Amino acid sequence: MSLLQPYVNLDVLVITIDGRVLVGKLRGTDQASNIILEKCHERVFSSEGTEVISLGLFLLRGDNLVTIGELDTEKEAAIDITEIKADPLSELKL
């Protein structure tokens, strides 16, 4: 059983090895930690504000995954993500 299995059917935030921030509903995972996100969107941070880019159904290879966590949907609904100003995350240096 995958360690990601408890997150299936939950809204999650994922950070990838290249610094991308993805949000969506985790619909599936496998033994290689590959994940399928439904209604996925990417958050692109900048000093101008955060851009939200819709990606739809998204498959992410497990070797690109840095971290995943459950999203607090109530707090998400209470804030305007596009107003957040921040530097983008850097690519992970191995």
N, C-alpha and C positions, 0 to 999 in steps of 0.2 A: 504494500500500500504506500502511495506517495505521501510525503509530508504535507503536500499542498491540498490533499483531498478534503480536509475540513473547510477550506475556503471555497469549494465548488458551490455555485449558485449564490455567492455573495458578491456585493460590489467591492472591488479591490482597487488599490493603487499599486502600480508596479514601477520600479526603477530598473532600467537596463544598464548594461555595462558601458554603453556609450552615452549615458546621462539622460536618456529620454525618460519622461514621466508619462505613463499611460494609465488611464482609468477605464474600467469597464466591469461587466459581470463575468466572473470566471465560470466558464461552462464546462471545461474539461482539462485534464492533465494526464500525463502518462509517467512511466518509470524513468524517463530521461528528463523529467520536469518541464517538458514542452507544455505550453498552456494555450488555451483558446479563450479569447476575451470577446464577449458579445457587446454591441453598442459601445465599442471602444472609442476613446478620443485621447489625443495627445495634448499635453499642456506644454506650451513653449514659453518659457519665462524670459523677460527682458526688462530693462529699466523703463520701458514705455508702458508696460502692462503685460498681462498674460494672454497669449493667443490660444484658443481652443480649436483644434483641428479634428474633425470627425474622421474616423478610420473604419467604422462599421465592424464587421467580423474580422478579428485579427488573430493570427497565429504567431506565437513568439517561441523561438527555440530556447530550451532550458539553459543552454550554455551562455545565453545573453542576459539571463535574469540575475539581478543583484539582490533585490529584496521585494517582498510582496506583503501587503497588509490589508486588513479589512478597513473599508471606508466608512466613516460615520456619516450616514446619509442625512441626518437631521442637521448637523453642523454644515455640511456641504450646501444644503438648501438655504441656509441662513447667510451665506456670504456670496459676494460677486467675485468669482475667480478672476475675471478679466481686469479687475482693479488691483490685483496683487502685482507689485513690482519687485523683481528679484533677478539676480544674475543667473544664467542657465547653469546647470550642473556640468562639471567637467567630466570628460571621459575617464574611466578608471584606468590607472596605469598599473600594468602587471609587471 
